[in-house]
């Protein structure tokens, strides 16, 4: 799948999403958890604006982030990570 095809697929996936979203909305519309969204914002990896003590993320910026990291391995392994007793 080419980069342009991936972009089109992400745009279709997020077609119903608002053009600007809160971190909670981003977590609902993407595979990213809310805390991970905040972590990415604080590290500067996901562009966001601070508005009335909340972060606002543009859908275009979310698509750009997801596209840039589409081929990355999963951050967390499957399961809870706890050892079985």
NORWO-V851664 format. One line per field, one symbol per residue. phi: phi as a letter, one per 30 degrees, with the letter a starting at -180 (. if undefined). A space follows every 10 residues. Layout:
BEGIN
phi = ???
END
This chain:
BEGIN
phi = .ddddddddd dddceddddb bddddeddcb dddedddddd dddidbdacd bhhbcccded ddddddddcd cddedcddjd idddc
END
